[in-house]
Structures are given as structure tokens and as C-alpha cells.
Amino acid sequence: MKQNKGFSLVEIMIAAAALAGLAYVGLQLTKTQTKSVAKNSFDNEVSMITNEINGLLSDPAVCLATLISTATPTNINSKYYIKTDSNAPANGYGNGNVKINSYAFSGAAPDGVLDIRFNNKAILKGTAGAAEVIKKINITYTGTPGAVTSCRATSTGTSDIWLRGTGANINNIYYNSGNVGVGTISPTNAKLEVAGTIRPGAVTVGSGCAVIGAQGYNSSNGQPAYCDGSVWKNSGGGAGDVTIVNGPISSCRGTSTAYCPSGHTVVGGGYIFNASCGCPEEHRFATQNYPSSTTSWTVSMECATSTAYAVCMKK
């Protein structure tokens, strides 16, 4: 019976080689896993930072301060440097794996694009991922790249083109170019085209206002009204615009003048025969019957008393 005296040298060498092979495979798997984790971490950081920047640039004031003079690529390293620890030189990196190398703004208004260039710090160590990744943020703006006058980040460059005011006008939105249609998809005839009715607010004619050309309607009669920069006035054409006033009864052969109220102008007039002064009927005729000013009408009759009246329209 043969005795087992252990493994031969050859057997030991074969086993060692097999173990070394397994160890190498395990090491490669570990490296692959490390690369995958590093890449996922980098991608997540880039997405998070891009979303954060997009959120900041959605504020028109922040967007304008950032891009007002930006067009060609701006090197972030020229802006600041970060030390990884107190003894390390300033190298532009923090403790993470992501660095923004530069950003650039381009595109014809209103559709702009902000390119942000991210550098993978881990690639410098031979870990994983692309050395540089470019992310784009759509910007709606006015002006030109390098001379932006207003802007904000939007979800898309062409479907979200309303702009929002800043400061005291933060609740205002505006549209910088083209026409606006309500109830129509082809507003080609005017800056604002509405397929339907438009209803302004009620105003009190004669009360104060400040916006020249503002429109409203007379709260007392429903007639159109407008602001002349100081008071609300009727737009014209309605009964509320016109008033008729009488002057005093004249003396025999004297004159009678009717005066329009304040804010009105004379547009017509005439007279009323009151009584004869004892003359034959053929002597009872008007010797004057005319607008004596832009706000009055004057009449006098031969051998009779009369009353002038003026037809006045609100200015």
C-alpha cells in the first residue's frame, strides 16, 4: 500500500498559479466595480450641480449678473482656487471628484444655450469616466452673447419664452418680440390679437388717472373711456359726451352767451326767441349767432329778447 507523503513541488506550483489567477481576476473585478462606482458618483454630482445652476439662473437677476458680459468660454480657475487641505497648494479642486473648467454662452436671442464643462477629477487618477463632460442649460434672453440685457433659465429654449421682471416688477411677465394671439394660432395682424371679446375694467369719468392711453369703460353708462394722463374721459360717440347749456335771457337787442362747463368744448349752438320789443315781426331776426370762443355760444336779436344755448362735448 502506497503511503501519502503530501503534495509534490509540481502540484504546489500548479495550485499557487491557480490561486494567483483567481486573485488577479478578483482584483480586476474590484477595479471594474471601483470604476463603476466612481463614474456613477461623478454622473450624479454633475446632474445635481447642473440642476442647482439651472435653478439659480431661473432668477432673472442672478442670470443677468452671471451672463451680462459672458460669451467666450470663461475659465473657472481664473475665478477661484480651492485647497484640498491646509498644506496642499490651491489647485481648483475641492474634496469631491467634480470640477467646472469653464462655461460659455451662445445662441441668437431669444434662444440661448449655456455650455458648462465639467472635469472628472478621478480621471486624473486613472479611475473612470470621460475626462470632460459638457452640460447645456437653455436660456431665454434679450440682447446678444456678451451684451445680455435680460435672461433666465428655461426648461426649453423655444417653448418657454416669457420673461419675468425683477425688483419692484418681479410679478410682471413680458414677451420681447413677435405677436401674441389669444384664441388664434396666427396673430399676424397686431402685437396682440384676440379672437373674441375683451373687457376692460370700470372707471369713473372725471376721476384721476396717470397712464396715457389706458382703456376702461364708464361705470355710469358703459361707454368706452380712456386716460389722457390726468383724468378719465369718455372716448366719444356716446350720449354721455354731450351736454346742452343755456345762457341768460338777453335784454332787448342785447346779447346772450351760453358757456360750456369745465372740461368741455363747444361744438354747436343756437338761440330761443323770448319776446318782441314792440317791433314788427320782420324786425325780429338774429344779428349774432356764432361760437364766441371754443367754450361759448353768443346770440343777439334785433328788436327782441333771446336765450343762447351751446352744445358742448367733453374733451
Backbone bond lengths (Angstrom), bond angles and torsions (degrees), N, CA, C in turn:
res aa  C-N    CA-C-N  psi(-1)  N-CA   C-N-CA  omega(-1)  CA-C   N-CA-C  phi
1 M - - - 1.460 - - 1.513 109.22 -
2 K 1.349 116.04 128.31 1.463 121.45 -176.55 1.519 110.15 -79.55
3 Q 1.324 116.87 133.11 1.456 121.42 179.72 1.535 110.39 -87.94
4 N 1.374 116.24 142.89 1.471 121.80 176.80 1.516 108.74 -85.63
5 K 1.314 116.55 110.06 1.467 120.91 -177.61 1.535 112.49 -100.62
6 G 1.379 118.12 16.40 1.475 121.01 177.88 1.514 111.57 103.34
7 F 1.354 114.26 -174.39 1.469 120.83 -178.76 1.511 110.55 -81.25
8 S 1.302 113.43 143.04 1.460 117.65 175.49 1.520 109.65 -77.48
9 L 1.297 118.15 166.29 1.461 122.91 179.60 1.518 111.06 -60.47
10 V 1.317 116.30 -38.08 1.469 120.66 179.89 1.513 110.52 -63.72
11 E 1.331 114.89 -43.98 1.466 118.84 -179.66 1.529 110.96 -62.98
12 I 1.312 115.60 -40.59 1.467 119.36 179.51 1.521 110.64 -63.80
13 M 1.327 117.85 -40.78 1.458 121.41 -179.28 1.525 111.35 -65.92
14 I 1.349 114.25 -39.29 1.476 118.37 178.16 1.521 110.59 -63.83
15 A 1.332 116.17 -44.56 1.462 120.66 -179.73 1.525 111.03 -63.31
16 A 1.332 115.70 -40.75 1.468 119.78 -179.91 1.519 110.85 -63.89
17 A 1.334 115.26 -40.38 1.464 119.01 178.82 1.522 111.45 -63.69
18 A 1.341 114.72 -40.29 1.468 118.76 178.85 1.519 111.23 -63.41
19 L 1.334 116.14 -43.30 1.461 119.99 179.37 1.524 111.33 -64.30
20 A 1.323 115.68 -38.73 1.465 119.26 178.24 1.523 110.88 -63.34
21 G 1.347 115.07 -39.70 1.461 118.73 178.29 1.511 111.73 -63.19
22 L 1.344 115.27 -43.12 1.464 118.98 178.36 1.525 111.20 -63.53
23 A 1.321 115.35 -40.11 1.463 119.15 179.06 1.521 110.90 -63.10
24 Y 1.322 117.28 -39.39 1.469 121.59 -179.95 1.525 110.40 -65.12
25 V 1.355 113.87 -44.39 1.471 118.26 178.05 1.519 110.19 -60.44
26 G 1.331 115.92 -43.64 1.457 119.70 179.16 1.517 112.19 -62.54
27 L 1.327 115.67 -39.50 1.459 120.05 178.65 1.520 111.33 -64.33
28 Q 1.341 116.69 -41.62 1.462 120.38 178.99 1.523 111.23 -64.96
29 L 1.347 115.19 -39.63 1.465 118.74 177.46 1.521 110.63 -62.94
30 T 1.332 115.62 -40.53 1.464 120.06 178.85 1.522 111.02 -63.29
31 K 1.349 116.02 -42.68 1.461 120.08 178.32 1.525 111.22 -62.75
32 T 1.329 115.74 -42.94 1.470 120.14 179.39 1.520 110.71 -61.82
33 Q 1.341 115.07 -43.50 1.456 119.66 179.31 1.529 110.64 -64.04
34 T 1.328 116.07 -41.02 1.465 120.44 178.63 1.521 110.98 -61.91
35 K 1.340 115.89 -42.77 1.459 120.39 178.06 1.523 111.14 -62.10
36 S 1.330 115.93 -42.10 1.460 120.27 -178.96 1.523 110.78 -63.82
37 V 1.339 115.89 -43.61 1.463 120.26 179.02 1.524 110.42 -63.38
38 A 1.348 116.16 -43.15 1.459 120.41 -179.81 1.524 111.39 -63.31
39 K 1.335 116.54 -41.45 1.465 120.16 -179.87 1.521 110.76 -65.61
40 N 1.341 116.68 -44.07 1.459 119.86 178.75 1.523 110.80 -61.82
41 S 1.337 115.80 -40.28 1.461 119.84 178.75 1.523 110.78 -63.07
42 F 1.327 116.46 -43.33 1.462 121.43 179.50 1.523 110.84 -63.07
43 D 1.338 116.21 -47.13 1.464 120.61 -179.35 1.524 110.97 -60.53
44 N 1.339 116.36 -42.35 1.462 120.27 -179.47 1.528 111.09 -65.12
45 E 1.331 116.17 -42.01 1.462 119.91 179.46 1.523 111.06 -64.22
46 V 1.328 116.67 -42.92 1.463 120.36 179.58 1.524 110.52 -61.80
47 S 1.334 116.94 -44.87 1.468 120.60 179.85 1.522 110.92 -62.73
48 M 1.323 116.44 -43.11 1.460 120.62 -179.16 1.527 110.99 -63.99
49 I 1.328 116.67 -44.56 1.463 120.46 -179.43 1.526 110.92 -66.64
50 T 1.341 116.84 -40.71 1.469 120.51 178.87 1.521 110.74 -61.55
51 N 1.327 116.70 -43.95 1.464 120.48 178.84 1.524 110.96 -63.78
52 E 1.335 115.78 -38.10 1.461 119.56 179.00 1.527 110.78 -65.41
53 I 1.314 116.84 -43.46 1.468 120.77 178.53 1.523 110.38 -64.01
54 N 1.338 116.59 -42.07 1.461 121.09 178.45 1.522 110.42 -59.07
55 G 1.347 115.80 -42.24 1.457 119.47 179.05 1.517 112.60 -64.64
56 L 1.326 116.74 -40.71 1.462 120.55 178.80 1.524 111.19 -65.21
57 L 1.332 116.67 -42.52 1.465 120.55 -177.03 1.523 113.07 -76.01
58 S 1.330 118.30 -7.59 1.464 120.23 174.67 1.525 110.98 -72.71
59 D 1.337 116.46 -15.20 1.461 121.53 173.13 1.527 107.45 -83.42
60 P 1.349 119.11 116.53 1.465 120.61 -175.78 1.522 113.75 -55.78
61 A 1.337 117.45 -35.65 1.463 119.55 -178.64 1.521 111.07 -67.45
62 V 1.333 116.67 -42.43 1.462 120.96 178.93 1.523 110.17 -67.02
63 C 1.333 115.92 -42.64 1.465 120.48 -179.70 1.523 110.78 -60.37
64 L 1.333 116.93 -45.81 1.461 120.14 -178.37 1.526 110.97 -65.12
65 A 1.334 116.69 -41.43 1.462 119.56 179.37 1.525 111.25 -63.42
66 T 1.337 117.16 -30.23 1.463 121.40 -178.33 1.522 112.15 -80.19
67 L 1.329 117.12 -42.03 1.466 120.44 -169.23 1.519 114.73 -109.16
68 I 1.323 118.56 2.76 1.462 120.64 -173.46 1.524 112.49 -56.94
69 S 1.339 117.31 -30.86 1.469 119.19 179.94 1.522 112.18 -128.89
70 T 1.347 116.36 19.88 1.465 120.56 -176.80 1.518 110.84 -100.90
71 A 1.317 116.74 127.41 1.465 121.32 173.38 1.517 108.57 -141.64
72 T 1.332 116.75 -65.09 1.464 120.23 178.21 1.522 109.47 -70.95
73 P 1.337 118.40 157.90 1.468 120.63 -177.21 1.529 112.58 -53.04
74 T 1.310 115.19 130.64 1.455 122.11 178.61 1.520 109.27 -102.83
75 N 1.326 117.62 118.97 1.458 122.97 -177.97 1.519 109.39 -76.52
76 I 1.330 116.31 119.08 1.454 120.15 -178.17 1.523 111.09 -65.60
77 N 1.344 117.64 -31.89 1.463 119.93 -179.26 1.523 112.10 -61.05
78 S 1.328 116.27 -22.20 1.458 118.51 177.94 1.523 111.16 -78.92
79 K 1.331 115.88 -9.47 1.455 120.63 -178.29 1.530 111.95 -92.47
80 Y 1.320 117.64 -43.23 1.464 119.79 -176.46 1.519 109.94 -161.08
81 Y 1.324 115.51 163.27 1.460 122.39 174.88 1.523 108.50 -132.85
82 I 1.320 116.12 146.26 1.461 121.68 -178.16 1.518 109.22 -123.04
83 K 1.323 116.76 136.31 1.462 121.18 174.74 1.521 109.55 -93.59
84 T 1.335 115.18 137.07 1.461 119.08 177.65 1.520 111.05 -75.09
85 D 1.317 117.95 -27.91 1.465 122.60 171.92 1.521 107.54 -154.31
86 S 1.326 116.22 176.15 1.463 120.24 -172.12 1.515 113.46 -64.46
87 N 1.336 117.53 -26.14 1.454 120.65 -176.92 1.526 113.50 -98.08
88 A 1.325 116.50 -8.47 1.462 119.61 -176.31 1.524 110.54 -83.08
89 P 1.326 116.54 151.67 1.472 118.80 175.61 1.524 110.45 -71.39
90 A 1.315 116.35 154.96 1.465 120.13 177.35 1.519 108.83 -69.31
91 N 1.333 117.17 115.22 1.458 119.77 -174.85 1.519 113.87 -124.77
92 G 1.325 117.53 9.49 1.456 119.14 175.57 1.505 115.21 84.64
93 Y 1.339 118.96 0.63 1.455 121.80 -180.00 1.514 110.26 -112.90
94 G 1.311 115.64 150.29 1.450 120.45 168.72 1.512 108.42 -96.06
95 N 1.328 116.47 -150.91 1.456 120.16 -179.57 1.522 112.28 -87.77
96 G 1.328 117.75 -6.27 1.454 120.09 179.69 1.515 111.60 -89.93
97 N 1.335 115.00 -170.10 1.459 120.75 -177.44 1.521 113.32 -103.38
98 V 1.347 117.16 2.47 1.456 120.41 -172.58 1.524 110.35 -113.42
99 K 1.303 115.07 136.59 1.461 121.38 175.18 1.527 108.19 -136.01
100 I 1.336 116.91 137.49 1.463 121.01 172.76 1.521 107.54 -91.19
101 N 1.317 115.82 115.87 1.462 119.71 179.67 1.523 112.04 -76.26
102 S 1.345 116.07 -48.30 1.461 119.43 -175.91 1.517 109.56 -164.12
103 Y 1.336 115.28 167.95 1.461 120.31 172.64 1.520 108.37 -140.66
104 A 1.336 115.57 153.48 1.462 121.27 -178.81 1.517 109.05 -143.72
105 F 1.342 116.54 148.24 1.456 122.10 -178.30 1.522 109.30 -119.84
106 S 1.340 116.54 135.01 1.464 120.91 -178.35 1.518 109.74 -151.07
107 G 1.351 115.56 175.67 1.462 121.59 177.74 1.510 111.80 106.23
108 A 1.340 115.94 144.87 1.464 121.75 178.72 1.520 109.90 -81.10
109 A 1.332 117.08 136.65 1.461 122.16 179.27 1.531 110.19 -57.62
110 P 1.353 117.58 141.73 1.458 125.78 8.04 1.526 114.56 -92.21
111 D 1.332 118.69 3.08 1.465 121.34 -172.88 1.521 110.85 -100.93
112 G 1.319 116.38 98.36 1.452 121.44 178.47 1.518 111.58 -107.48
113 V 1.337 116.04 160.98 1.465 122.32 178.65 1.525 108.69 -133.61
114 L 1.329 115.57 129.98 1.460 121.44 174.87 1.521 108.21 -102.61
115 D 1.327 117.33 116.68 1.464 123.05 176.49 1.523 109.04 -93.77
116 I 1.333 115.99 125.06 1.465 121.49 177.71 1.520 108.04 -114.69
117 R 1.328 117.65 123.68 1.464 122.88 -177.49 1.531 109.23 -100.25
118 F 1.339 114.60 113.49 1.464 121.34 178.62 1.524 109.38 -98.29
119 N 1.332 117.36 137.72 1.460 122.97 175.35 1.517 109.14 -109.39
120 N 1.349 115.75 134.21 1.461 121.66 179.02 1.521 108.61 -86.87
121 K 1.335 115.63 106.14 1.462 119.75 179.96 1.519 111.16 -59.15
122 A 1.337 116.62 -33.27 1.463 120.57 -176.77 1.519 112.02 -64.66
123 I 1.349 117.34 -28.28 1.457 118.89 -178.35 1.521 110.72 -65.34
124 L 1.340 115.72 -25.13 1.458 118.87 178.25 1.524 110.78 -67.06
125 K 1.321 115.78 -22.09 1.461 120.84 177.05 1.524 111.16 -96.37
126 G 1.311 116.59 4.26 1.457 120.17 -178.95 1.503 112.97 73.71
127 T 1.327 117.36 31.38 1.459 119.52 -174.16 1.522 112.06 -85.75
128 A 1.326 118.02 -71.23 1.463 118.93 -175.32 1.510 110.60 -170.10
129 G 1.331 115.07 161.36 1.447 121.71 170.20 1.507 113.95 86.78
130 A 1.336 113.74 168.47 1.457 120.00 178.70 1.519 109.95 -69.55
131 A 1.321 115.78 147.95 1.462 119.64 179.83 1.520 110.84 -67.46
132 E 1.329 118.41 -30.66 1.457 121.90 -178.16 1.520 110.05 -142.62
133 V 1.326 115.68 137.93 1.459 122.60 177.76 1.523 107.65 -127.35
134 I 1.328 116.85 133.87 1.465 121.56 179.34 1.525 109.00 -107.45
135 K 1.325 116.38 124.72 1.454 122.45 175.23 1.525 108.72 -111.28
136 K 1.326 116.14 145.37 1.464 121.54 -176.66 1.525 110.07 -116.82
137 I 1.327 115.56 138.30 1.459 122.46 174.99 1.527 107.75 -123.10
138 N 1.331 116.60 124.84 1.463 120.91 179.38 1.527 110.03 -74.62
139 I 1.311 115.66 133.77 1.460 122.40 -178.59 1.526 109.05 -126.79
140 T 1.330 116.83 124.98 1.457 120.85 170.66 1.524 107.75 -92.55
141 Y 1.335 116.81 129.01 1.465 117.70 -173.31 1.524 111.87 -151.86
142 T 1.324 114.58 168.84 1.459 122.50 171.36 1.524 108.20 -120.77
143 G 1.330 116.05 154.17 1.455 120.61 -176.80 1.514 110.54 101.03
144 T 1.308 116.84 -148.02 1.461 123.39 178.05 1.518 108.83 -137.88
145 P 1.343 118.61 156.60 1.463 119.81 176.10 1.531 110.67 -55.91
146 G 1.312 115.64 128.11 1.451 120.89 -175.52 1.511 113.31 93.45
147 A 1.343 116.72 -13.01 1.470 122.14 178.03 1.526 108.61 -145.26
148 V 1.320 116.22 53.27 1.465 122.44 -178.42 1.527 109.21 -73.16
149 T 1.340 116.62 136.61 1.462 120.91 178.52 1.518 112.62 -106.52
150 S 1.320 118.51 -24.37 1.465 123.12 173.81 1.516 107.85 -162.25
151 C 1.333 116.44 150.65 1.465 119.02 -178.84 1.516 110.74 -168.13
152 R 1.319 115.88 165.59 1.459 123.21 168.68 1.514 108.77 -166.50
153 A 1.315 115.95 151.85 1.458 121.29 177.57 1.517 109.34 -71.89
154 T 1.337 116.59 142.02 1.450 122.08 -179.44 1.513 109.83 -132.28
155 S 1.339 114.80 165.36 1.457 119.13 179.97 1.516 111.14 -68.92
156 T 1.351 116.37 -36.26 1.464 121.07 175.27 1.504 108.31 -138.50
157 G 1.294 116.25 160.33 1.454 119.48 -177.06 1.509 114.27 -81.14
158 T 1.354 119.03 -15.65 1.456 119.20 -173.68 1.515 114.16 -121.47
159 S 1.328 119.22 -19.76 1.457 119.56 -175.75 1.516 112.25 -101.77
160 D 1.312 118.96 -8.33 1.453 122.08 -178.66 1.518 108.19 -125.03
161 I 1.335 116.89 78.95 1.456 119.89 -169.40 1.520 113.34 -113.96
162 W 1.334 118.10 9.67 1.453 119.91 172.53 1.519 108.50 -77.33
163 L 1.302 116.49 141.52 1.457 122.20 176.99 1.519 109.53 -109.37
164 R 1.335 115.88 153.90 1.451 121.73 -178.91 1.520 109.53 -113.15
165 G 1.337 115.44 142.71 1.446 119.89 -179.96 1.517 112.66 -70.31
166 T 1.311 115.92 175.86 1.455 122.04 179.49 1.525 109.37 -127.81
167 G 1.337 115.61 165.59 1.459 120.85 176.98 1.513 112.25 59.27
168 A 1.340 116.09 -128.67 1.463 120.82 -179.70 1.520 112.16 -65.36
169 N 1.333 117.76 -17.43 1.469 122.24 -178.79 1.520 112.43 -102.71
170 I 1.340 117.19 23.39 1.456 121.14 -173.37 1.525 112.37 -61.02
171 N 1.339 118.02 -27.00 1.465 120.88 -178.87 1.523 112.92 -88.64
172 N 1.323 117.86 2.61 1.463 121.50 178.93 1.522 110.72 -90.93
173 I 1.311 116.72 143.57 1.454 121.51 170.40 1.520 107.63 -121.57
174 Y 1.303 116.66 152.31 1.455 118.66 -178.85 1.519 110.40 -149.24
175 Y 1.324 114.31 164.31 1.460 123.25 -176.96 1.513 106.31 -126.07
176 N 1.304 117.64 121.20 1.459 121.05 -166.39 1.527 114.60 -81.62
177 S 1.333 118.96 -27.46 1.460 119.49 -176.09 1.520 109.81 -151.64
178 G 1.344 115.86 166.48 1.456 119.94 179.49 1.519 111.82 81.05
179 N 1.330 116.80 -171.54 1.455 123.35 -179.18 1.521 110.73 -113.71
180 V 1.328 115.29 158.36 1.461 121.98 179.44 1.519 108.72 -116.23
181 G 1.308 116.81 130.58 1.454 121.55 178.18 1.515 111.47 -116.90
182 V 1.336 116.70 138.59 1.459 123.10 174.11 1.519 106.84 -122.60
183 G 1.304 116.73 115.06 1.453 120.45 -176.08 1.511 113.12 82.10
184 T 1.321 117.35 6.79 1.462 122.23 177.57 1.517 109.10 -144.98
185 I 1.332 116.05 146.82 1.466 120.06 179.70 1.526 111.57 -101.01
186 S 1.338 116.49 2.23 1.469 119.24 -179.49 1.529 110.12 -136.53
187 P 1.337 117.44 70.91 1.468 120.69 -179.98 1.524 111.47 -78.04
188 T 1.329 115.90 77.01 1.469 120.57 -174.34 1.522 113.23 -96.69
189 N 1.334 118.04 -8.51 1.459 119.96 -172.65 1.524 114.32 -95.83
190 A 1.326 117.79 -17.98 1.462 120.13 -176.31 1.516 109.56 -160.56
191 K 1.334 115.46 165.63 1.460 120.15 176.93 1.524 111.15 -60.41
192 L 1.331 116.75 -36.63 1.461 121.95 175.01 1.511 108.21 -129.07
193 E 1.324 116.68 118.95 1.463 121.92 -179.81 1.521 108.37 -123.75
194 V 1.329 115.83 123.01 1.454 121.72 -176.70 1.518 109.16 -117.68
195 A 1.328 116.36 123.00 1.461 121.06 176.26 1.525 107.45 -90.07
196 G 1.318 116.17 82.65 1.460 121.11 -175.92 1.513 109.59 152.12
197 T 1.318 116.52 -162.09 1.457 121.40 -177.54 1.523 111.07 -95.58
198 I 1.320 114.93 155.27 1.460 122.55 175.34 1.526 107.77 -124.32
199 R 1.313 117.43 130.93 1.465 120.64 -178.29 1.525 110.12 -120.22
200 P 1.354 117.34 111.20 1.462 119.68 175.28 1.522 110.28 -80.15
201 G 1.295 116.88 178.10 1.454 121.08 179.94 1.516 112.47 -85.89
202 A 1.337 115.83 162.39 1.460 121.72 178.76 1.524 110.27 -77.39
203 V 1.337 116.48 140.86 1.462 122.41 177.85 1.522 108.66 -133.47
204 T 1.313 115.60 162.08 1.460 121.43 176.96 1.521 108.89 -102.45
205 V 1.320 116.52 111.71 1.462 120.78 -179.87 1.523 109.44 -61.08
206 G 1.322 115.23 130.99 1.456 120.84 -177.32 1.510 113.53 99.85
207 S 1.343 116.74 -16.98 1.463 119.75 177.89 1.523 110.24 -81.75
208 G 1.320 116.56 163.85 1.451 121.14 -175.35 1.518 113.99 -73.23
209 C 1.325 116.36 150.90 1.459 123.40 174.95 1.522 107.78 -154.24
210 A 1.326 117.08 168.60 1.466 119.60 -174.88 1.522 114.27 -129.58
211 V 1.327 118.27 -22.08 1.463 120.78 -173.68 1.528 109.86 -93.26
212 I 1.323 117.22 106.64 1.465 121.14 -179.35 1.529 110.31 -62.15
213 G 1.331 115.73 130.23 1.457 120.55 178.04 1.509 114.58 89.97
214 A 1.338 117.95 -5.08 1.463 120.23 178.02 1.528 109.73 -61.72
215 Q 1.324 116.45 145.22 1.460 121.81 -176.29 1.528 110.77 -110.83
216 G 1.315 115.81 148.58 1.453 122.11 175.12 1.513 108.82 -159.86
217 Y 1.331 116.36 -167.52 1.463 118.41 172.76 1.524 108.84 -134.91
218 N 1.330 114.86 145.43 1.454 122.29 -178.08 1.522 109.63 -63.13
219 S 1.316 116.55 118.78 1.463 120.25 -175.83 1.520 112.85 -66.21
220 S 1.352 117.73 -18.69 1.463 119.85 -177.79 1.521 113.49 -88.67
221 N 1.339 117.99 -28.82 1.467 119.02 -177.22 1.524 114.24 -135.29
222 G 1.331 117.72 -0.40 1.461 120.47 177.34 1.509 115.11 78.44
223 Q 1.348 117.50 3.28 1.462 120.75 -179.44 1.533 110.47 -74.32
224 P 1.346 117.18 151.87 1.470 119.74 177.12 1.529 110.82 -60.60
225 A 1.321 115.47 147.51 1.458 121.22 178.83 1.522 109.10 -139.52
226 Y 1.318 115.50 158.48 1.461 120.17 179.36 1.526 109.44 -142.31
227 C 1.324 115.55 161.07 1.464 121.61 178.63 1.523 109.13 -101.91
228 D 1.330 116.83 128.83 1.469 120.30 178.67 1.528 112.36 -95.08
229 G 1.332 115.73 9.42 1.455 120.73 -178.57 1.511 113.16 102.95
230 S 1.343 116.78 -12.50 1.469 120.24 178.51 1.526 112.30 -134.50
231 V 1.346 117.96 -43.20 1.464 120.90 179.12 1.525 110.22 -137.59
232 W 1.327 115.14 157.78 1.460 121.10 173.42 1.523 109.13 -78.61
233 K 1.351 116.10 135.00 1.455 121.62 -179.76 1.516 110.20 -130.58
234 N 1.343 115.16 153.11 1.455 119.42 173.20 1.521 109.56 -68.23
235 S 1.324 115.58 143.48 1.460 119.71 -176.39 1.515 113.14 -76.16
236 G 1.322 118.75 -13.97 1.463 120.89 178.41 1.511 111.35 108.72
237 G 1.322 115.92 154.70 1.450 121.30 176.19 1.507 114.28 91.83
238 G 1.321 118.23 -7.26 1.448 120.55 -178.48 1.511 111.36 -108.91
239 A 1.336 117.05 160.68 1.452 120.97 -179.38 1.518 111.71 -62.82
240 G 1.308 117.14 -26.54 1.452 120.54 -179.35 1.510 112.95 -68.83
241 D 1.341 117.83 -10.20 1.461 121.11 -178.55 1.522 112.15 -84.64
242 V 1.329 117.63 -22.95 1.468 122.00 -167.63 1.525 110.40 -112.91
243 T 1.341 114.65 139.35 1.468 120.43 173.24 1.527 108.59 -139.12
244 I 1.324 116.39 149.68 1.467 121.93 179.51 1.524 108.32 -117.41
245 V 1.305 115.52 128.04 1.469 120.31 -179.04 1.525 109.48 -123.56
246 N 1.341 115.70 147.30 1.467 122.01 178.64 1.523 110.33 -104.15
247 G 1.332 114.82 148.44 1.451 120.07 172.73 1.521 110.15 -91.81
248 P 1.324 118.99 -176.08 1.465 122.09 177.91 1.537 111.30 -76.11
249 I 1.335 116.88 162.68 1.467 120.89 174.90 1.528 108.43 -73.02
250 S 1.309 115.02 130.86 1.468 118.81 -177.55 1.529 110.91 -78.51
251 S 1.312 115.89 164.11 1.461 121.04 168.78 1.527 108.01 -78.26
252 C 1.311 117.20 172.44 1.453 119.79 178.55 1.522 109.93 -62.12
253 R 1.291 114.62 125.69 1.464 123.73 -175.22 1.537 113.20 63.83
254 G 1.319 117.85 10.35 1.462 121.67 178.54 1.533 111.36 -90.17
255 T 1.333 115.78 -176.67 1.467 120.94 -178.29 1.524 111.06 -110.12
256 S 1.314 114.17 153.78 1.471 122.53 173.41 1.528 107.46 -128.77
257 T 1.314 116.99 130.35 1.464 121.26 -179.08 1.526 109.99 -124.39
258 A 1.321 115.42 128.78 1.477 121.52 176.39 1.526 108.21 -103.16
259 Y 1.325 116.03 133.52 1.471 121.36 -177.20 1.532 110.51 -112.76
260 C 1.318 114.35 133.86 1.472 118.98 176.93 1.526 110.22 -70.27
261 P 1.334 117.07 150.48 1.463 119.46 175.67 1.528 111.09 -68.50
262 S 1.311 115.77 165.05 1.467 121.22 -179.02 1.526 110.67 -58.26
263 G 1.316 115.23 138.15 1.458 120.17 179.07 1.512 113.87 86.64
264 H 1.343 117.83 5.61 1.462 122.12 -179.80 1.529 109.90 -119.60
265 T 1.312 115.37 160.23 1.460 121.80 174.71 1.524 108.78 -127.56
266 V 1.329 117.38 147.79 1.452 120.92 -177.99 1.528 110.20 -77.83
267 V 1.318 117.05 133.68 1.462 121.71 178.96 1.530 111.43 -122.19
268 G 1.322 116.86 -2.61 1.460 120.76 179.80 1.521 109.89 179.11
269 G 1.312 116.29 176.87 1.455 119.82 179.39 1.519 111.64 179.02
270 G 1.334 115.73 -175.02 1.462 121.63 -179.64 1.517 109.75 178.37
271 Y 1.356 116.39 -159.55 1.457 118.70 -177.98 1.521 109.44 -147.49
272 I 1.326 112.94 163.03 1.465 121.89 176.70 1.538 107.65 -121.86
273 F 1.341 117.07 126.74 1.471 121.35 176.09 1.520 108.51 -72.90
274 N 1.332 114.79 132.30 1.462 118.79 -179.75 1.538 112.43 -105.96
275 A 1.337 117.19 -60.30 1.473 119.84 -177.00 1.524 110.42 -156.15
276 S 1.346 114.86 151.19 1.459 120.48 177.94 1.529 109.58 -80.00
277 C 1.287 115.15 153.78 1.471 120.87 176.74 1.540 110.92 -99.53
278 G 1.327 116.81 26.33 1.452 121.55 179.01 1.501 113.87 88.32
279 C 1.274 117.84 13.63 1.458 121.35 -179.77 1.528 109.70 -98.72
280 P 1.320 116.41 160.45 1.466 118.73 174.75 1.536 111.01 -60.09
281 E 1.304 114.66 157.11 1.470 119.35 -175.65 1.517 112.35 -59.45
282 E 1.333 117.40 -32.88 1.459 119.20 -177.20 1.530 112.43 -69.06
283 H 1.323 116.41 -10.66 1.463 120.04 178.32 1.533 111.92 -93.48
284 R 1.331 115.55 -3.49 1.469 118.67 -178.21 1.525 109.15 -92.17
285 F 1.316 116.71 84.29 1.469 121.18 178.80 1.534 108.46 -139.06
286 A 1.314 114.28 159.18 1.469 119.60 -178.49 1.513 110.42 -79.85
287 T 1.305 115.00 128.95 1.464 119.68 174.60 1.537 111.30 -95.09
288 Q 1.325 116.90 -22.08 1.473 122.50 174.99 1.525 108.14 -138.86
289 N 1.305 115.59 136.01 1.479 120.79 177.44 1.530 106.91 -161.95
290 Y 1.346 116.35 85.42 1.468 119.12 -169.49 1.541 110.61 -157.50
291 P 1.337 117.33 162.92 1.471 120.31 173.57 1.526 109.28 -77.43
292 S 1.298 116.84 110.62 1.465 120.79 -176.10 1.523 112.45 -79.98
293 S 1.327 117.96 -11.79 1.472 123.21 173.06 1.528 107.16 -161.27
294 T 1.314 116.61 -176.54 1.472 119.46 178.95 1.515 112.03 -73.08
295 T 1.352 116.34 -8.24 1.467 119.28 -177.70 1.531 112.36 -130.96
296 S 1.349 118.32 17.45 1.477 119.20 -177.74 1.525 111.18 -148.81
297 W 1.364 114.09 159.79 1.472 121.89 176.85 1.528 107.98 -133.86
298 T 1.343 116.26 131.60 1.468 121.51 -174.41 1.530 110.75 -120.98
299 V 1.335 115.01 139.72 1.467 121.89 179.90 1.536 109.25 -138.46
300 S 1.350 116.76 145.35 1.471 122.45 167.29 1.530 107.80 -144.91
301 M 1.359 115.85 147.52 1.466 120.62 -177.98 1.524 109.96 -122.68
302 E 1.311 113.60 147.18 1.464 120.19 175.86 1.523 108.69 -77.46
303 C 1.310 116.37 121.64 1.462 122.89 174.51 1.525 113.13 58.79
304 A 1.363 115.45 40.75 1.468 119.59 177.47 1.525 108.87 -163.39
305 T 1.310 114.89 160.50 1.473 120.06 171.48 1.525 108.25 -98.85
306 S 1.340 115.22 151.17 1.474 118.87 -176.11 1.529 110.53 -148.05
307 T 1.313 114.65 166.37 1.476 122.23 176.08 1.520 108.34 -127.74
308 A 1.311 116.41 121.69 1.475 120.42 177.78 1.530 109.93 -82.73
309 Y 1.330 115.44 149.24 1.471 119.43 170.90 1.532 108.56 -132.71
310 A 1.315 114.96 150.14 1.471 121.61 -179.12 1.523 109.33 -123.38
311 V 1.320 114.99 135.74 1.472 121.30 173.43 1.531 106.71 -95.13
312 C 1.315 116.21 118.26 1.467 121.32 -172.24 1.526 110.63 -120.00
313 M 1.320 115.18 140.52 1.467 120.97 177.19 1.523 109.31 -119.15
314 K 1.320 114.75 139.81 1.457 120.09 179.10 1.518 109.60 -67.29
315 K 1.332 116.07 134.45 1.456 121.18 -178.09 1.516 110.40 -66.91
